[in-house]
Amino acid sequence: MSRWADQADVDHLLDQTQTWAVVGLSGDPSRTAYEIADLLQRRGKRIVPIHPAAAEGELVVLGEKAYPTLADVPFPIDVVDVFRRSEAAGQFADEAVAVGAKGVWFQLGVVDEAAYERTTAAGVRMVMDTCPAIEWRRRGD
């Protein structure tokens, strides 16, 4: 397990949260973000697509209305799941803290140590460099 994936934080985010904003989620089923969002839904999570194309008009992904930014979501978000390159991911951790999210999850290969420090210093749980699918499988769920 990565040093960025404390088991208590992983378990809390997987087991104690409901609404997951998925940054970078589009309607393309060949993308990893789409596959993981679909898995989250099948596991009983509500997903909220976050994609800049949502600003151009109504965008629906996996039956859920998309929003262009986290700040545009009109209801509470539990976890912000980020599918962006490491160099672009930190701003979404900051936005997650700003909107009152309970957790931030950076996907496999996404690491931003400064964002991790800022987010956890703000009292928000954060997991980096792993994937919910991997963690559920590891736990035998």
Rosetta constraint file for C-alpha pairs under 8 A:
AtomPair CA 1 CA 5 HARMONIC 6.49 0.50
AtomPair CA 2 CA 6 HARMONIC 7.75 0.50
AtomPair CA 2 CA 128 HARMONIC 7.88 0.50
AtomPair CA 2 CA 129 HARMONIC 6.96 0.50
AtomPair CA 2 CA 130 HARMONIC 7.62 0.50
AtomPair CA 4 CA 126 HARMONIC 7.70 0.50
AtomPair CA 4 CA 127 HARMONIC 5.54 0.50
AtomPair CA 4 CA 128 HARMONIC 5.13 0.50
AtomPair CA 4 CA 129 HARMONIC 6.87 0.50
AtomPair CA 5 CA 9 HARMONIC 7.00 0.50
AtomPair CA 5 CA 10 HARMONIC 6.35 0.50
AtomPair CA 5 CA 126 HARMONIC 7.77 0.50
AtomPair CA 5 CA 127 HARMONIC 4.85 0.50
AtomPair CA 5 CA 128 HARMONIC 5.99 0.50
AtomPair CA 5 CA 129 HARMONIC 7.43 0.50
AtomPair CA 5 CA 130 HARMONIC 7.21 0.50
AtomPair CA 6 CA 10 HARMONIC 6.19 0.50
AtomPair CA 6 CA 127 HARMONIC 7.12 0.50
AtomPair CA 7 CA 11 HARMONIC 5.96 0.50
AtomPair CA 8 CA 12 HARMONIC 6.06 0.50
AtomPair CA 9 CA 13 HARMONIC 6.10 0.50
AtomPair CA 9 CA 125 HARMONIC 6.20 0.50
AtomPair CA 9 CA 126 HARMONIC 7.01 0.50
AtomPair CA 9 CA 127 HARMONIC 6.92 0.50
AtomPair CA 10 CA 14 HARMONIC 6.11 0.50
AtomPair CA 10 CA 127 HARMONIC 6.70 0.50
AtomPair CA 10 CA 135 HARMONIC 7.54 0.50
AtomPair CA 11 CA 15 HARMONIC 5.74 0.50
AtomPair CA 11 CA 16 HARMONIC 7.78 0.50
AtomPair CA 12 CA 16 HARMONIC 5.17 0.50
AtomPair CA 12 CA 17 HARMONIC 7.28 0.50
AtomPair CA 13 CA 17 HARMONIC 5.59 0.50
AtomPair CA 13 CA 79 HARMONIC 7.20 0.50
AtomPair CA 13 CA 103 HARMONIC 6.76 0.50
AtomPair CA 14 CA 132 HARMONIC 7.31 0.50
AtomPair CA 17 CA 45 HARMONIC 7.84 0.50
AtomPair CA 17 CA 78 HARMONIC 5.77 0.50
AtomPair CA 17 CA 79 HARMONIC 7.13 0.50
AtomPair CA 18 CA 44 HARMONIC 7.59 0.50
AtomPair CA 18 CA 45 HARMONIC 5.01 0.50
AtomPair CA 18 CA 46 HARMONIC 6.02 0.50
AtomPair CA 18 CA 78 HARMONIC 6.38 0.50
AtomPair CA 19 CA 45 HARMONIC 5.94 0.50
AtomPair CA 19 CA 46 HARMONIC 4.73 0.50
AtomPair CA 19 CA 47 HARMONIC 5.91 0.50
AtomPair CA 19 CA 48 HARMONIC 7.29 0.50
AtomPair CA 19 CA 76 HARMONIC 7.70 0.50
AtomPair CA 19 CA 77 HARMONIC 5.42 0.50
AtomPair CA 19 CA 78 HARMONIC 5.11 0.50
AtomPair CA 19 CA 79 HARMONIC 6.45 0.50
AtomPair CA 20 CA 45 HARMONIC 6.82 0.50
AtomPair CA 20 CA 46 HARMONIC 6.09 0.50
AtomPair CA 20 CA 47 HARMONIC 4.87 0.50
AtomPair CA 20 CA 48 HARMONIC 6.05 0.50
AtomPair CA 20 CA 77 HARMONIC 6.28 0.50
AtomPair CA 20 CA 78 HARMONIC 5.93 0.50
AtomPair CA 20 CA 79 HARMONIC 4.73 0.50
AtomPair CA 20 CA 80 HARMONIC 5.78 0.50
AtomPair CA 20 CA 81 HARMONIC 6.63 0.50
AtomPair CA 21 CA 47 HARMONIC 5.70 0.50
AtomPair CA 21 CA 48 HARMONIC 4.38 0.50
AtomPair CA 21 CA 49 HARMONIC 5.91 0.50
AtomPair CA 21 CA 50 HARMONIC 6.49 0.50
AtomPair CA 21 CA 70 HARMONIC 7.64 0.50
AtomPair CA 21 CA 77 HARMONIC 6.52 0.50
AtomPair CA 21 CA 78 HARMONIC 7.82 0.50
AtomPair CA 21 CA 79 HARMONIC 6.21 0.50
AtomPair CA 21 CA 80 HARMONIC 4.81 0.50
AtomPair CA 21 CA 81 HARMONIC 6.00 0.50
AtomPair CA 22 CA 33 HARMONIC 7.43 0.50
AtomPair CA 22 CA 37 HARMONIC 7.09 0.50
AtomPair CA 22 CA 47 HARMONIC 6.71 0.50
AtomPair CA 22 CA 48 HARMONIC 5.94 0.50
AtomPair CA 22 CA 49 HARMONIC 5.14 0.50
AtomPair CA 22 CA 50 HARMONIC 5.74 0.50
AtomPair CA 22 CA 80 HARMONIC 6.09 0.50
AtomPair CA 22 CA 81 HARMONIC 4.81 0.50
AtomPair CA 22 CA 82 HARMONIC 6.09 0.50
AtomPair CA 22 CA 83 HARMONIC 7.33 0.50
AtomPair CA 23 CA 49 HARMONIC 6.45 0.50
AtomPair CA 23 CA 50 HARMONIC 4.64 0.50
AtomPair CA 23 CA 51 HARMONIC 6.36 0.50
AtomPair CA 23 CA 80 HARMONIC 7.09 0.50
AtomPair CA 23 CA 81 HARMONIC 6.07 0.50
AtomPair CA 23 CA 82 HARMONIC 4.88 0.50
AtomPair CA 23 CA 83 HARMONIC 5.78 0.50
AtomPair CA 23 CA 84 HARMONIC 7.45 0.50
AtomPair CA 23 CA 92 HARMONIC 7.98 0.50
AtomPair CA 24 CA 33 HARMONIC 6.91 0.50
AtomPair CA 24 CA 49 HARMONIC 7.35 0.50
AtomPair CA 24 CA 50 HARMONIC 5.90 0.50
AtomPair CA 24 CA 51 HARMONIC 5.30 0.50
AtomPair CA 24 CA 82 HARMONIC 6.96 0.50
AtomPair CA 24 CA 83 HARMONIC 5.46 0.50
AtomPair CA 24 CA 84 HARMONIC 6.64 0.50
AtomPair CA 25 CA 33 HARMONIC 5.44 0.50
AtomPair CA 25 CA 34 HARMONIC 6.04 0.50
AtomPair CA 25 CA 37 HARMONIC 7.77 0.50
AtomPair CA 25 CA 49 HARMONIC 5.29 0.50
AtomPair CA 25 CA 50 HARMONIC 6.05 0.50
AtomPair CA 25 CA 51 HARMONIC 6.07 0.50
AtomPair CA 25 CA 61 HARMONIC 7.74 0.50
AtomPair CA 25 CA 83 HARMONIC 7.63 0.50
AtomPair CA 26 CA 33 HARMONIC 7.71 0.50
AtomPair CA 26 CA 34 HARMONIC 6.84 0.50
AtomPair CA 26 CA 49 HARMONIC 7.18 0.50
AtomPair CA 26 CA 51 HARMONIC 6.58 0.50
AtomPair CA 26 CA 61 HARMONIC 6.51 0.50
AtomPair CA 27 CA 34 HARMONIC 7.00 0.50
AtomPair CA 27 CA 60 HARMONIC 7.57 0.50
AtomPair CA 27 CA 61 HARMONIC 5.25 0.50
AtomPair CA 27 CA 62 HARMONIC 7.51 0.50
AtomPair CA 28 CA 34 HARMONIC 6.62 0.50
AtomPair CA 29 CA 34 HARMONIC 5.41 0.50
AtomPair CA 29 CA 35 HARMONIC 6.64 0.50
AtomPair CA 30 CA 34 HARMONIC 7.17 0.50
AtomPair CA 30 CA 35 HARMONIC 7.55 0.50
AtomPair CA 31 CA 35 HARMONIC 6.65 0.50
AtomPair CA 32 CA 36 HARMONIC 6.17 0.50
AtomPair CA 33 CA 37 HARMONIC 6.01 0.50
AtomPair CA 33 CA 83 HARMONIC 6.36 0.50
AtomPair CA 34 CA 38 HARMONIC 6.08 0.50
AtomPair CA 35 CA 39 HARMONIC 6.28 0.50
AtomPair CA 36 CA 40 HARMONIC 6.10 0.50
AtomPair CA 36 CA 132 HARMONIC 7.67 0.50
AtomPair CA 36 CA 133 HARMONIC 7.14 0.50
AtomPair CA 37 CA 41 HARMONIC 6.26 0.50
AtomPair CA 37 CA 47 HARMONIC 6.53 0.50
AtomPair CA 38 CA 42 HARMONIC 6.26 0.50
AtomPair CA 38 CA 62 HARMONIC 7.10 0.50
AtomPair CA 39 CA 43 HARMONIC 6.17 0.50
AtomPair CA 39 CA 133 HARMONIC 7.56 0.50
AtomPair CA 40 CA 44 HARMONIC 6.51 0.50
AtomPair CA 40 CA 45 HARMONIC 5.26 0.50
AtomPair CA 40 CA 46 HARMONIC 7.44 0.50
AtomPair CA 40 CA 47 HARMONIC 7.16 0.50
AtomPair CA 41 CA 45 HARMONIC 4.83 0.50
AtomPair CA 41 CA 46 HARMONIC 5.99 0.50
AtomPair CA 41 CA 47 HARMONIC 6.59 0.50
AtomPair CA 47 CA 64 HARMONIC 7.00 0.50
AtomPair CA 48 CA 64 HARMONIC 6.36 0.50
AtomPair CA 48 CA 65 HARMONIC 6.96 0.50
AtomPair CA 48 CA 66 HARMONIC 6.25 0.50
AtomPair CA 48 CA 67 HARMONIC 7.62 0.50
AtomPair CA 49 CA 60 HARMONIC 7.99 0.50
AtomPair CA 49 CA 61 HARMONIC 6.67 0.50
AtomPair CA 49 CA 64 HARMONIC 7.02 0.50
AtomPair CA 49 CA 65 HARMONIC 6.86 0.50
AtomPair CA 49 CA 66 HARMONIC 4.52 0.50
AtomPair CA 49 CA 67 HARMONIC 6.34 0.50
AtomPair CA 50 CA 54 HARMONIC 7.64 0.50
AtomPair CA 50 CA 66 HARMONIC 5.64 0.50
AtomPair CA 50 CA 67 HARMONIC 5.05 0.50
AtomPair CA 50 CA 68 HARMONIC 5.53 0.50
AtomPair CA 50 CA 69 HARMONIC 5.85 0.50
AtomPair CA 50 CA 70 HARMONIC 6.73 0.50
AtomPair CA 51 CA 66 HARMONIC 6.70 0.50
AtomPair CA 51 CA 67 HARMONIC 6.25 0.50
AtomPair CA 51 CA 68 HARMONIC 4.93 0.50
AtomPair CA 51 CA 69 HARMONIC 6.89 0.50
AtomPair CA 52 CA 56 HARMONIC 7.91 0.50
AtomPair CA 52 CA 67 HARMONIC 7.45 0.50
AtomPair CA 52 CA 68 HARMONIC 4.36 0.50
AtomPair CA 52 CA 69 HARMONIC 6.94 0.50
AtomPair CA 53 CA 57 HARMONIC 7.43 0.50
AtomPair CA 53 CA 59 HARMONIC 7.42 0.50
AtomPair CA 53 CA 68 HARMONIC 6.53 0.50
AtomPair CA 54 CA 58 HARMONIC 6.12 0.50
AtomPair CA 54 CA 59 HARMONIC 5.26 0.50
AtomPair CA 54 CA 66 HARMONIC 5.71 0.50
AtomPair CA 54 CA 67 HARMONIC 5.32 0.50
AtomPair CA 54 CA 68 HARMONIC 4.87 0.50
AtomPair CA 55 CA 67 HARMONIC 7.04 0.50
AtomPair CA 55 CA 68 HARMONIC 5.21 0.50
AtomPair CA 58 CA 65 HARMONIC 7.31 0.50
AtomPair CA 58 CA 66 HARMONIC 7.44 0.50
AtomPair CA 59 CA 65 HARMONIC 6.01 0.50
AtomPair CA 59 CA 66 HARMONIC 5.38 0.50
AtomPair CA 59 CA 67 HARMONIC 7.87 0.50
AtomPair CA 60 CA 64 HARMONIC 5.25 0.50
AtomPair CA 60 CA 65 HARMONIC 4.50 0.50
AtomPair CA 60 CA 66 HARMONIC 5.61 0.50
AtomPair CA 61 CA 65 HARMONIC 6.55 0.50
AtomPair CA 61 CA 66 HARMONIC 6.73 0.50
AtomPair CA 67 CA 72 HARMONIC 6.12 0.50
AtomPair CA 67 CA 73 HARMONIC 6.33 0.50
AtomPair CA 68 CA 72 HARMONIC 6.76 0.50
AtomPair CA 69 CA 73 HARMONIC 7.23 0.50
AtomPair CA 70 CA 95 HARMONIC 6.81 0.50
AtomPair CA 70 CA 96 HARMONIC 7.16 0.50
AtomPair CA 70 CA 99 HARMONIC 7.20 0.50
AtomPair CA 71 CA 95 HARMONIC 7.51 0.50
AtomPair CA 71 CA 99 HARMONIC 6.41 0.50
AtomPair CA 76 CA 99 HARMONIC 7.89 0.50
AtomPair CA 76 CA 100 HARMONIC 7.50 0.50
AtomPair CA 76 CA 101 HARMONIC 7.21 0.50
AtomPair CA 77 CA 99 HARMONIC 7.78 0.50
AtomPair CA 77 CA 100 HARMONIC 7.38 0.50
AtomPair CA 77 CA 101 HARMONIC 5.26 0.50
AtomPair CA 77 CA 102 HARMONIC 7.46 0.50
AtomPair CA 78 CA 101 HARMONIC 4.94 0.50
AtomPair CA 78 CA 102 HARMONIC 4.95 0.50
AtomPair CA 78 CA 103 HARMONIC 6.22 0.50
AtomPair CA 79 CA 96 HARMONIC 7.97 0.50
AtomPair CA 79 CA 101 HARMONIC 5.80 0.50
AtomPair CA 79 CA 102 HARMONIC 5.90 0.50
AtomPair CA 79 CA 103 HARMONIC 4.55 0.50
AtomPair CA 79 CA 104 HARMONIC 5.40 0.50
AtomPair CA 79 CA 105 HARMONIC 6.99 0.50
AtomPair CA 80 CA 92 HARMONIC 7.84 0.50
AtomPair CA 80 CA 93 HARMONIC 7.65 0.50
AtomPair CA 80 CA 96 HARMONIC 6.27 0.50
AtomPair CA 80 CA 101 HARMONIC 6.95 0.50
AtomPair CA 80 CA 103 HARMONIC 6.39 0.50
AtomPair CA 80 CA 104 HARMONIC 4.80 0.50
AtomPair CA 80 CA 105 HARMONIC 6.07 0.50
AtomPair CA 81 CA 104 HARMONIC 6.04 0.50
AtomPair CA 81 CA 105 HARMONIC 4.64 0.50
AtomPair CA 81 CA 106 HARMONIC 6.00 0.50
AtomPair CA 81 CA 107 HARMONIC 7.13 0.50
AtomPair CA 82 CA 89 HARMONIC 6.74 0.50
AtomPair CA 82 CA 92 HARMONIC 7.25 0.50
AtomPair CA 82 CA 104 HARMONIC 7.69 0.50
AtomPair CA 82 CA 105 HARMONIC 6.17 0.50
AtomPair CA 82 CA 106 HARMONIC 5.01 0.50
AtomPair CA 82 CA 107 HARMONIC 6.16 0.50
AtomPair CA 83 CA 89 HARMONIC 7.83 0.50
AtomPair CA 83 CA 106 HARMONIC 6.92 0.50
AtomPair CA 83 CA 107 HARMONIC 6.04 0.50
AtomPair CA 83 CA 110 HARMONIC 7.91 0.50
AtomPair CA 84 CA 88 HARMONIC 6.15 0.50
AtomPair CA 84 CA 89 HARMONIC 5.52 0.50
AtomPair CA 84 CA 110 HARMONIC 7.29 0.50
AtomPair CA 85 CA 89 HARMONIC 6.04 0.50
AtomPair CA 85 CA 110 HARMONIC 6.12 0.50
AtomPair CA 86 CA 90 HARMONIC 7.32 0.50
AtomPair CA 86 CA 109 HARMONIC 7.63 0.50
AtomPair CA 86 CA 110 HARMONIC 4.70 0.50
AtomPair CA 86 CA 111 HARMONIC 5.35 0.50
AtomPair CA 86 CA 112 HARMONIC 5.91 0.50
AtomPair CA 87 CA 112 HARMONIC 7.29 0.50
AtomPair CA 89 CA 93 HARMONIC 6.91 0.50
AtomPair CA 89 CA 106 HARMONIC 7.69 0.50
AtomPair CA 89 CA 110 HARMONIC 7.49 0.50
AtomPair CA 89 CA 112 HARMONIC 7.25 0.50
AtomPair CA 90 CA 94 HARMONIC 6.47 0.50
AtomPair CA 90 CA 112 HARMONIC 6.35 0.50
AtomPair CA 90 CA 114 HARMONIC 7.78 0.50
AtomPair CA 90 CA 115 HARMONIC 5.09 0.50
AtomPair CA 91 CA 95 HARMONIC 6.16 0.50
AtomPair CA 91 CA 115 HARMONIC 7.90 0.50
AtomPair CA 92 CA 96 HARMONIC 5.94 0.50
AtomPair CA 93 CA 97 HARMONIC 6.38 0.50
AtomPair CA 93 CA 104 HARMONIC 6.30 0.50
AtomPair CA 93 CA 115 HARMONIC 6.35 0.50
AtomPair CA 93 CA 116 HARMONIC 7.95 0.50
AtomPair CA 93 CA 119 HARMONIC 6.50 0.50
AtomPair CA 94 CA 98 HARMONIC 6.26 0.50
AtomPair CA 94 CA 115 HARMONIC 7.32 0.50
AtomPair CA 94 CA 118 HARMONIC 7.71 0.50
AtomPair CA 94 CA 119 HARMONIC 6.91 0.50
AtomPair CA 95 CA 99 HARMONIC 6.21 0.50
AtomPair CA 96 CA 100 HARMONIC 6.29 0.50
AtomPair CA 96 CA 101 HARMONIC 5.25 0.50
AtomPair CA 96 CA 103 HARMONIC 7.71 0.50
AtomPair CA 96 CA 104 HARMONIC 6.93 0.50
AtomPair CA 97 CA 101 HARMONIC 5.79 0.50
AtomPair CA 97 CA 102 HARMONIC 7.89 0.50
AtomPair CA 97 CA 119 HARMONIC 6.73 0.50
AtomPair CA 97 CA 122 HARMONIC 7.27 0.50
AtomPair CA 97 CA 124 HARMONIC 6.98 0.50
AtomPair CA 101 CA 124 HARMONIC 7.49 0.50
AtomPair CA 102 CA 124 HARMONIC 5.65 0.50
AtomPair CA 102 CA 125 HARMONIC 6.58 0.50
AtomPair CA 103 CA 124 HARMONIC 5.48 0.50
AtomPair CA 103 CA 125 HARMONIC 4.68 0.50
AtomPair CA 103 CA 126 HARMONIC 5.59 0.50
AtomPair CA 104 CA 124 HARMONIC 7.40 0.50
AtomPair CA 104 CA 125 HARMONIC 6.38 0.50
AtomPair CA 104 CA 126 HARMONIC 4.70 0.50
AtomPair CA 104 CA 127 HARMONIC 6.38 0.50
AtomPair CA 105 CA 126 HARMONIC 5.78 0.50
AtomPair CA 105 CA 127 HARMONIC 4.83 0.50
AtomPair CA 105 CA 128 HARMONIC 5.82 0.50
AtomPair CA 106 CA 110 HARMONIC 5.56 0.50
AtomPair CA 106 CA 111 HARMONIC 6.99 0.50
AtomPair CA 106 CA 126 HARMONIC 7.87 0.50
AtomPair CA 106 CA 127 HARMONIC 6.16 0.50
AtomPair CA 106 CA 128 HARMONIC 4.44 0.50
AtomPair CA 106 CA 129 HARMONIC 5.96 0.50
AtomPair CA 106 CA 130 HARMONIC 7.10 0.50
AtomPair CA 106 CA 131 HARMONIC 7.89 0.50
AtomPair CA 107 CA 128 HARMONIC 6.14 0.50
AtomPair CA 107 CA 129 HARMONIC 5.25 0.50
AtomPair CA 107 CA 130 HARMONIC 5.20 0.50
AtomPair CA 107 CA 131 HARMONIC 5.29 0.50
AtomPair CA 108 CA 128 HARMONIC 7.04 0.50
AtomPair CA 108 CA 129 HARMONIC 3.99 0.50
AtomPair CA 108 CA 130 HARMONIC 4.08 0.50
AtomPair CA 108 CA 131 HARMONIC 5.59 0.50
AtomPair CA 109 CA 128 HARMONIC 8.00 0.50
AtomPair CA 109 CA 129 HARMONIC 4.91 0.50
AtomPair CA 109 CA 130 HARMONIC 7.19 0.50
AtomPair CA 110 CA 128 HARMONIC 6.44 0.50
AtomPair CA 110 CA 129 HARMONIC 5.24 0.50
AtomPair CA 111 CA 128 HARMONIC 5.96 0.50
AtomPair CA 111 CA 129 HARMONIC 5.98 0.50
AtomPair CA 112 CA 116 HARMONIC 6.28 0.50
AtomPair CA 113 CA 117 HARMONIC 6.26 0.50
AtomPair CA 114 CA 118 HARMONIC 6.22 0.50
AtomPair CA 115 CA 119 HARMONIC 5.92 0.50
AtomPair CA 116 CA 120 HARMONIC 6.02 0.50
AtomPair CA 116 CA 126 HARMONIC 6.61 0.50
AtomPair CA 117 CA 121 HARMONIC 5.87 0.50
AtomPair CA 118 CA 122 HARMONIC 6.27 0.50
AtomPair CA 119 CA 123 HARMONIC 6.74 0.50
AtomPair CA 119 CA 124 HARMONIC 5.59 0.50
AtomPair CA 119 CA 125 HARMONIC 7.27 0.50
AtomPair CA 119 CA 126 HARMONIC 6.89 0.50
AtomPair CA 120 CA 124 HARMONIC 5.04 0.50
AtomPair CA 120 CA 125 HARMONIC 5.85 0.50
AtomPair CA 120 CA 126 HARMONIC 6.49 0.50
AtomPair CA 130 CA 134 HARMONIC 6.93 0.50
AtomPair CA 130 CA 135 HARMONIC 7.46 0.50
AtomPair CA 131 CA 135 HARMONIC 6.29 0.50
AtomPair CA 132 CA 136 HARMONIC 5.99 0.50
AtomPair CA 133 CA 137 HARMONIC 6.15 0.50
AtomPair CA 134 CA 138 HARMONIC 6.02 0.50
AtomPair CA 135 CA 139 HARMONIC 6.22 0.50
AtomPair CA 136 CA 140 HARMONIC 6.21 0.50
AtomPair CA 136 CA 141 HARMONIC 5.11 0.50
AtomPair CA 137 CA 141 HARMONIC 5.83 0.50
